[in-house]
Amino acid sequence: MALDRMRYSGANCSIARTLDVVGEKWTLPILREAFYGLRRFEDLQRATGCARNLLSDRLSTLVAHGILSREPYREPGSRQRHEYRLTEKGRQLLPVLVALMNWGDRWMADVEGPPVEVHHRDCDALVHVALTCAAGHDNLSATDTYPAPGPGARLVTGNVRGGCDAGLRGDRSP
């Protein structure tokens, strides 16, 4: 059954809630670098060019939401510092980043081609993201899919519909 969009509220939109955590300008580049293997504040700052105060804020948010963990380390002769490691929750964002990269490689890359390619470790083939249904059909497109009410769908009550960002910014804080 297709979603009658006007009957259901957008107040608990999963996309908006996700963007509340990862949608700030610097967050995806920080996560990109974490997937590339960087863990230390100085390395993340140098690779992204993010201002130190913004990087600190973004890292705190990612740790607070369980996307990164903050782990102590100590170089010999130095004070204890912390590095940031992807958690299972954070690693689950890889398909999102690869999908954005694939889209950017197709529509935004320089004429020379993409600056980075992601390869499968076992066979060295390029990695891409594809939509697949639970029945095993793959390479689905927008015309092959439709939205339907999920178990968390909320019917609109009265004349309050709620946009995709309604009720966000704090209602799902860790």
DRENMARNU-177935 format. One line per field, with one value per residue (C-alpha): x, y, z; residue number from 1. Coordinates in steps of 0.2 Angstrom, whole numbers, plus 5000, padded with zeros to 4 digits. Last residue first. Example, Ala and Ser with C-alpha at 12.3 -4.5 7.8 and 13.67 -1.06 7.14 Angstrom:
DRENMARNU-177935
xx = [5068 | 5062]
yy = [4995 | 4978]
zz = [5036 | 5039]
num = [2 | 1]
This chain:
DRENMARNU-177935
xx = [5107 | 5097 | 5081 | 5069 | 5083 | 5083 | 5068 | 5049 | 5045 | 5060 | 5051 | 5036 | 5022 | 5004 | 4995 | 4977 | 4969 | 4979 | 4990 | 4993 | 5009 | 5020 | 5031 | 5026 | 5030 | 5018 | 5022 | 5035 | 5036 | 5050 | 5054 | 5053 | 5066 | 5078 | 5081 | 5098 | 5093 | 5079 | 5082 | 5065 | 5071 | 5073 | 5090 | 5096 | 5114 | 5129 | 5146 | 5163 | 5176 | 5184 | 5200 | 5195 | 5197 | 5199 | 5184 | 5189 | 5184 | 5190 | 5196 | 5199 | 5185 | 5188 | 5200 | 5185 | 5183 | 5169 | 5152 | 5139 | 5145 | 5159 | 5147 | 5134 | 5146 | 5154 | 5136 | 5132 | 5149 | 5146 | 5128 | 5135 | 5148 | 5136 | 5134 | 5152 | 5147 | 5134 | 5147 | 5159 | 5171 | 5186 | 5192 | 5208 | 5212 | 5228 | 5238 | 5254 | 5270 | 5286 | 5280 | 5264 | 5249 | 5232 | 5214 | 5199 | 5184 | 5171 | 5163 | 5145 | 5138 | 5127 | 5138 | 5154 | 5148 | 5142 | 5159 | 5168 | 5157 | 5161 | 5179 | 5180 | 5171 | 5183 | 5198 | 5192 | 5189 | 5203 | 5197 | 5214 | 5223 | 5209 | 5207 | 5226 | 5227 | 5212 | 5218 | 5209 | 5212 | 5209 | 5200 | 5184 | 5188 | 5193 | 5176 | 5167 | 5176 | 5171 | 5153 | 5152 | 5159 | 5144 | 5131 | 5120 | 5127 | 5117 | 5101 | 5103 | 5099 | 5083 | 5078 | 5080 | 5071 | 5055 | 5047 | 5037 | 5033 | 5015 | 5005 | 4988 | 4995 | 5008 | 4996 | 5009 | 5007 | 5000]
yy = [5053 | 5066 | 5060 | 5075 | 5088 | 5096 | 5088 | 5091 | 5096 | 5094 | 5083 | 5094 | 5092 | 5089 | 5098 | 5102 | 5089 | 5073 | 5067 | 5048 | 5043 | 5030 | 5020 | 5003 | 5009 | 5017 | 5014 | 5023 | 5016 | 5008 | 5003 | 5020 | 5027 | 5013 | 4995 | 4988 | 4972 | 4960 | 4948 | 4946 | 4958 | 4972 | 4978 | 4996 | 4997 | 5005 | 5004 | 4996 | 4995 | 4978 | 4974 | 4956 | 4953 | 4971 | 4978 | 4995 | 5013 | 5025 | 5043 | 5059 | 5054 | 5058 | 5068 | 5079 | 5084 | 5075 | 5082 | 5071 | 5054 | 5054 | 5064 | 5051 | 5037 | 5047 | 5050 | 5032 | 5027 | 5039 | 5031 | 5014 | 5017 | 5024 | 5007 | 5009 | 5023 | 5012 | 4998 | 5011 | 5021 | 5026 | 5043 | 5046 | 5053 | 5060 | 5055 | 5066 | 5062 | 5053 | 5038 | 5042 | 5039 | 5033 | 5036 | 5031 | 5042 | 5031 | 5037 | 5035 | 5033 | 5048 | 5057 | 5052 | 5060 | 5075 | 5077 | 5075 | 5088 | 5101 | 5097 | 5099 | 5116 | 5122 | 5116 | 5124 | 5111 | 5109 | 5091 | 5082 | 5093 | 5093 | 5075 | 5072 | 5083 | 5075 | 5058 | 5043 | 5043 | 5027 | 5032 | 5028 | 5041 | 5053 | 5051 | 5053 | 5070 | 5074 | 5069 | 5079 | 5096 | 5103 | 5098 | 5083 | 5069 | 5071 | 5081 | 5073 | 5057 | 5064 | 5072 | 5056 | 5046 | 5057 | 5057 | 5074 | 5069 | 5066 | 5054 | 5057 | 5070 | 5057 | 5044 | 5030 | 5017 | 5000]
zz = [5118 | 5111 | 5102 | 5105 | 5106 | 5089 | 5081 | 5084 | 5066 | 5054 | 5042 | 5043 | 5056 | 5051 | 5065 | 5058 | 5069 | 5071 | 5057 | 5058 | 5065 | 5056 | 5068 | 5061 | 5043 | 5031 | 5013 | 5002 | 4984 | 4974 | 4956 | 4949 | 4961 | 4955 | 4960 | 4956 | 4965 | 4967 | 4982 | 4990 | 5004 | 4991 | 4985 | 4982 | 4975 | 4982 | 4973 | 4976 | 4963 | 4961 | 4970 | 4973 | 4992 | 4998 | 4988 | 4981 | 4985 | 4972 | 4977 | 4967 | 4954 | 4936 | 4925 | 4920 | 4938 | 4948 | 4952 | 4943 | 4942 | 4956 | 4967 | 4966 | 4969 | 4984 | 4991 | 4989 | 4997 | 5012 | 5015 | 5013 | 5026 | 5039 | 5047 | 5052 | 5064 | 5073 | 5074 | 5082 | 5072 | 5082 | 5088 | 5097 | 5114 | 5122 | 5137 | 5139 | 5130 | 5133 | 5124 | 5114 | 5125 | 5119 | 5126 | 5116 | 5111 | 5102 | 5086 | 5080 | 5098 | 5098 | 5111 | 5102 | 5085 | 5094 | 5103 | 5087 | 5079 | 5093 | 5093 | 5074 | 5076 | 5089 | 5079 | 5062 | 5049 | 5036 | 5033 | 5033 | 5045 | 5058 | 5056 | 5058 | 5073 | 5082 | 5079 | 5071 | 5053 | 5044 | 5028 | 5036 | 5049 | 5035 | 5027 | 5044 | 5047 | 5029 | 5033 | 5049 | 5043 | 5035 | 5048 | 5042 | 5053 | 5069 | 5065 | 5047 | 5055 | 5063 | 5047 | 5038 | 5051 | 5050 | 5067 | 5064 | 5046 | 5050 | 5040 | 5031 | 5019 | 5012 | 5008 | 5008 | 4995 | 5000]
num = [174 | 173 | 172 | 171 | 170 | 169 | 168 | 167 | 166 | 165 | 164 | 163 | 162 | 161 | 160 | 159 | 158 | 157 | 156 | 155 | 154 | 153 | 152 | 151 | 150 | 149 | 148 | 147 | 146 | 145 | 144 | 143 | 142 | 141 | 140 | 139 | 138 | 137 | 136 | 135 | 134 | 133 | 132 | 131 | 130 | 129 | 128 | 127 | 126 | 125 | 124 | 123 | 122 | 121 | 120 | 119 | 118 | 117 | 116 | 115 | 114 | 113 | 112 | 111 | 110 | 109 | 108 | 107 | 106 | 105 | 104 | 103 | 102 | 101 | 100 | 99 | 98 | 97 | 96 | 95 | 94 | 93 | 92 | 91 | 90 | 89 | 88 | 87 | 86 | 85 | 84 | 83 | 82 | 81 | 80 | 79 | 78 | 77 | 76 | 75 | 74 | 73 | 72 | 71 | 70 | 69 | 68 | 67 | 66 | 65 | 64 | 63 | 62 | 61 | 60 | 59 | 58 | 57 | 56 | 55 | 54 | 53 | 52 | 51 | 50 | 49 | 48 | 47 | 46 | 45 | 44 | 43 | 42 | 41 | 40 | 39 | 38 | 37 | 36 | 35 | 34 | 33 | 32 | 31 | 30 | 29 | 28 | 27 | 26 | 25 | 24 | 23 | 22 | 21 | 20 | 19 | 18 | 17 | 16 | 15 | 14 | 13 | 12 | 11 | 10 | 9 | 8 | 7 | 6 | 5 | 4 | 3 | 2 | 1]
